[in-house]
Amino acid sequence: MAIDRRRFLASIAAVGALPFATLTRADGAPTFIAARMDGSNAFSVAVLDLAGDVLFIEELDARAHDIAVSPDRATAVVFARRPGWFALAIDLAGRQRVASFAPPAGRHFYGHGFFSADGRLLYATENDWDGERGVLGVYDPAASYARIGELETGGIEPHEAMLLSDGRTIAIANGGIATNPDFGRTKLNLATMAPSLVYLDAATGDVLERAELPTSLHQLSIRHMAEAADGSVWFGGQYEGAETDVVDLVGAHRRGGQPTLVTAAPDAYSGMRQYVGAVAANRDGTRIAATSPVGGRMLVFDVATGNVVSIRDVADVCGVTGDGGDFFSSDGRGRLWRGETLLSEDPSVAWDNHIRRIA
C-alpha cells in the first residue's frame, strides 16, 4: 500500500487543532460499551446506560477485545482480539454500524486503539510479524477508515496505547512478546522478550522517551495502562517467568525517570496469579484499578501514596473503567458492578476483557 507521506504528516500535525462537542449524559443515554460472548459461539458488543442496562447490541463475527471512543462521544470503534483482522465503527446515537475495516496484508490488530484529540485520526496497535516490530496503524475516519500510514512503536507487541491528557503525547505498552499468526497465540521469544513503555510525539511520530524494567524483570510483559491525575502512567503486567516467582505486577512511570513497581502485601499480588488484564483510573485520576480475570481479583491503588486501598475478589473480573470516585467493572460470569455493588447478572453472557466509558 503506497502512503501519501505529505497527506499523512499533515493529518497527524492537526492533532488537537479542532474543538469538539461533548454529549450531556442522561439516564438512558449511552454511558458504557463492552464486548461480550453470548453462549459459546456468538459474539457482540453492547452499549449500556448508567445503570448498566443494555441499550442496544451489535453482533460480531468473531471475538472482540477493546473499544476506542471518539472525543465527541459519537462513535465507537471495536477491535478484534489478537491476532485480530477486523474493526467495526458504530454510530452511538444512530445505534448502528457505519463502517468496518481491516489491517493491510502483513499486519494484524492487537485489540486496542484510540482517537486523536480532535477525532480526525484513529490509531490501532498492530503487529508487523515479518518485520518483527510493532506499529501504530493510522486510519482516517472521514475516508471510511482508510489506512493512511503507520508509526513504529519502538518495540515488539504493542498492546495498549493511549493519547495522554496533553493531547500530543502517545504512550505505548510494548509487551515484548513475539508472535506470528501462523502459530496462533504461541509466544515465541520468552527467553529474550524486552517489554517497554514508549512515548511518541503524535504530530511527528518521533520517539520522545523509552523506559524499560530492570533486566531481571524482562519477562514482565507490560500490557495495559492508565494516566493518573498527576500525569504519571500506571501500568499492569503479565509475568511469563516461573510460577513460583513473586513479582509486583503494577507499576508507575513519570517522564524522565525509571518505571517503579508498586509494592503491596504479598497476598495482594499472589491472588492475581501473575496476570493483570486491565488497568483504569477513576474519574478524577486519584485512584487506579488493576484487574485479574485469572485470579478473580481487583486491586485499587491510591495514586498519592501508592498504597492498596481495596482488594476485591470477584471471579473472572477484568473489564474496568472509572465511575465517579470508584470503578464500574464487568466479569466473565455476566455480572456488572458499580464499586462493590452488584448491578446485574446474566449467566448467558460473558463480558470480555475491557469496558470503556462513553460519557
Secondary structure, DSSP 8 states (H G I E B T S, - for coil): ----HHHHHHHHHTTT-S--------TTS--EEEEEEETTTEEEEEEE-TTS-EEEEEEESS-EEEEEE-TTSSEEEEEE-SSB--EEEEETTTTEEEEEE---TTEEEEEEEEE-TTSS-EEEEEEETTTTEEEEEEEEGGGTTEEEEEEE-SSS-EEEEEE-TTSSEEEEEE------GGGTT----TTT---EEEEEETTT--EEEEE---GGGTTEEEEEEEE-TTS-EEEEEEE-S-TT-----EEEE-TTS--EE----HHHHHTTTTB--EEEE-TTSSEEEEEETTTTEEEEEETTT--EEEEEE-TTEEEEEEETTEEEEEETTSEEEETTEEEEE-TTEEEEEEEEE--
